[in-house]
Amino acid sequence: MSIDIPQVTLNNGVQMPILGFGVYQIPAEQTEQAVADALAAGYRLLDTAAAYGNEEAVGRAILKSGIPREELFVTTKLWVQDTGEENTQRAFDASLERLGLDYLDLYLIHQPFGDVYGSWRAMERLNREGRVRAIGVSNFHPDRLVDLIEHHDVTPAVNQIETHPFFQRTADQEIMRERGVQIESWGPFAEGRNNLFSDPVLTEIGAGYGKSVAQVVLRWLVQRGVVVIPKSVRAERMAQNIDVFDFALTDEQMARIAGMDTGASLFFDHRDPAMVSRISSVRIHD
Ligand SMILES: NC(=O)c1ccc[n+]([C@@H]2O[C@H](COP(=O)([O-])OP(=O)(O)OC[C@H]3O[C@@H](n4cnc5c(N)ncnc54)[C@H](OP(=O)(O)O)[C@@H]3O)[C@@H](O)[C@H]2O)c1
């Protein structure tokens, strides 16, 4: 299988595929097979996190695939519990060991909570040492992102945030563009919420190209310059989700989808104090 996946160039010159494979909520015992199937379908960007509990399975699939390391782009994330300068160094080493890798392509601060300043200093060092090719953040609203940028040497290469037809983040994307931060979508299908997969507008647009709703959504995101990492455990959907580079939406179709934005999260707001407490209390190890 060879689908040519376009790349984006990050602010430090590193190239990143615009479409990859996410493994959130794939149980560890299913992850090796899912990643093996995704690699066979042509995905080369893999997105995991220490908090997903499946880094080891991702690592096994990478090893068994025999794909040269430099052809892959592997992302993992630092959990809140491990923020702070020394903790981050330790958590990074532990993630690399679980993945069975000797360097990472992208390391993200998973949530904008805890000692993210200490973490960022450790990540800047790891980046300088060549142990991670690019560093970034996730779930940062523009105010937190700009604050981090203003007070450090290295600007995050990526901010991975909830982005889908019901929560489009165009204003946030513009601020990131001005600052040189690549937007990456999590939950491109909103995990199917709001009946996304049977949405009439997306269905009608897809019918004109012989494409599914999922393909229209991914095409709309990549056409906006958003990196996408759809998740599926089914090989036929993996093949479908990567097959979005042989058609283009018109300006009118892009505008119709823009009309679906509600401007609000379908999951939770990272500025809600109750959520800050809840997420901060999640522990992933002793
Ligand atoms: N940084 C963060 O805080 C954060 C948060 C959430 C997610 N993420 C990352 O973003 C990735 C993607 O987000 P997500 O997994 O939350 O949700 P998603 O990709 O929006 O949706 C996944 C759901 O859509 C279904 N699906 C996939 N392809 C489909 C298709 N072609 N047709 C119909 N249904 C389809 C999947 O079911 P099947 O598996 O049964 O096919 C699954 O239920 C994650 O895996 C993770 O890597 C990051």
The ligand as an SDF file (V2000), in Angstrom:
LIG
                    3D

 48 52  0  0  0  0  0  0  0  0999 V2000
   -4.3730   15.3620   23.4140 N   0  0  0  0  0  0  0  0  0  0  0  0
   -5.5330   14.9360   23.8830 C   0  0  0  0  0  0  0  0  0  0  0  0
   -5.9730   15.3510   24.9740 O   0  0  0  0  0  0  0  0  0  0  0  0
   -6.3320   13.9600   23.0790 C   0  0  0  0  0  0  0  0  0  0  0  0
   -7.6700   13.6880   23.4230 C   0  0  0  0  0  0  0  0  0  0  0  0
   -8.3860   12.7830   22.6310 C   0  0  0  0  0  0  0  0  0  0  0  0
   -7.7600   12.1860   21.5360 C   0  0  0  0  0  0  0  0  0  0  0  0
   -6.4440   12.4370   21.2390 N   0  0  0  0  0  0  0  0  0  0  0  0
   -5.7530   11.8250   20.0690 C   0  0  0  0  0  0  0  0  0  0  0  0
   -6.5590   12.0010   18.8930 O   0  0  0  0  0  0  0  0  0  0  0  0
   -6.8570   10.7190   18.3190 C   0  0  0  0  0  0  0  0  0  0  0  0
   -8.2000   10.7530   17.6160 C   0  0  0  0  0  0  0  0  0  0  0  0
   -9.2430   11.1400   18.4950 O   0  0  0  0  0  0  0  0  0  0  0  0
  -10.2720   10.1160   19.1610 P   0  0  0  0  0  0  0  0  0  0  0  0
   -9.7040    8.7500   19.1110 O   0  0  0  0  0  0  0  0  0  0  0  0
  -10.6280   10.6590   20.4810 O   0  0  0  0  0  0  0  0  0  0  0  0
  -11.5810   10.2010   18.2800 O   0  0  0  0  0  0  0  0  0  0  0  0
  -11.9610   10.2520   16.7120 P   0  0  0  0  0  0  0  0  0  0  0  0
  -10.7900    9.8880   15.8730 O   0  0  0  0  0  0  0  0  0  0  0  0
  -12.6700   11.5350   16.4830 O   0  0  0  0  0  0  0  0  0  0  0  0
  -13.0700    9.1310   16.6220 O   0  0  0  0  0  0  0  0  0  0  0  0
  -12.8150    7.7710   16.7860 C   0  0  0  0  0  0  0  0  0  0  0  0
  -14.1560    7.0410   16.6480 C   0  0  0  0  0  0  0  0  0  0  0  0
  -14.6200    7.1010   15.2880 O   0  0  0  0  0  0  0  0  0  0  0  0
  -14.8240    5.7770   14.7940 C   0  0  0  0  0  0  0  0  0  0  0  0
  -14.3920    5.7900   13.3820 N   0  0  0  0  0  0  0  0  0  0  0  0
  -13.1130    5.9310   12.9250 C   0  0  0  0  0  0  0  0  0  0  0  0
  -13.0970    5.9560   11.5830 N   0  0  0  0  0  0  0  0  0  0  0  0
  -14.3770    5.8290   11.1720 C   0  0  0  0  0  0  0  0  0  0  0  0
  -14.9900    5.7850    9.8970 C   0  0  0  0  0  0  0  0  0  0  0  0
  -14.2650    5.9020    8.7760 N   0  0  0  0  0  0  0  0  0  0  0  0
  -16.3450    5.6290    9.8280 N   0  0  0  0  0  0  0  0  0  0  0  0
  -17.0860    5.5240   10.9680 C   0  0  0  0  0  0  0  0  0  0  0  0
  -16.5580    5.5570   12.2140 N   0  0  0  0  0  0  0  0  0  0  0  0
  -15.2050    5.7130   12.3110 C   0  0  0  0  0  0  0  0  0  0  0  0
  -13.9880    4.8800   15.6640 C   0  0  0  0  0  0  0  0  0  0  0  0
  -14.5830    3.5940   15.7930 O   0  0  0  0  0  0  0  0  0  0  0  0
  -13.7520    2.2210   15.4660 P   0  0  0  0  0  0  0  0  0  0  0  0
  -12.4490    2.2860   16.2070 O   0  0  0  0  0  0  0  0  0  0  0  0
  -14.6770    1.1580   15.9630 O   0  0  0  0  0  0  0  0  0  0  0  0
  -13.5750    2.2100   13.9770 O   0  0  0  0  0  0  0  0  0  0  0  0
  -14.0520    5.6070   17.0250 C   0  0  0  0  0  0  0  0  0  0  0  0
  -15.2550    5.2680   17.6930 O   0  0  0  0  0  0  0  0  0  0  0  0
   -6.7730    9.7910   19.5220 C   0  0  0  0  0  0  0  0  0  0  0  0
   -6.6900    8.4280   19.1910 O   0  0  0  0  0  0  0  0  0  0  0  0
   -5.5470   10.3230   20.2470 C   0  0  0  0  0  0  0  0  0  0  0  0
   -4.3640    9.8780   19.6140 O   0  0  0  0  0  0  0  0  0  0  0  0
   -5.7330   13.3280   22.0050 C   0  0  0  0  0  0  0  0  0  0  0  0
  1  2  1  0
  2  3  2  0
  2  4  1  0
  4  5  1  0
  4 48  2  0
  5  6  2  0
  6  7  1  0
  7  8  2  0
  8  9  1  0
  8 48  1  0
  9 10  1  0
  9 46  1  0
 10 11  1  0
 11 12  1  0
 11 44  1  0
 12 13  1  0
 13 14  1  0
 14 15  2  0
 14 16  1  0
 14 17  1  0
 17 18  1  0
 18 19  2  0
 18 20  1  0
 18 21  1  0
 21 22  1  0
 22 23  1  0
 23 24  1  0
 23 42  1  0
 24 25  1  0
 25 26  1  0
 25 36  1  0
 26 27  1  0
 26 35  1  0
 27 28  2  0
 28 29  1  0
 29 30  1  0
 29 35  2  0
 30 31  1  0
 30 32  2  0
 32 33  1  0
 33 34  2  0
 34 35  1  0
 36 37  1  0
 36 42  1  0
 37 38  1  0
 38 39  2  0
 38 40  1  0
 38 41  1  0
 42 43  1  0
 44 45  1  0
 44 46  1  0
 46 47  1  0
M  CHG  2   8   1  16  -1
M  END
$$$$
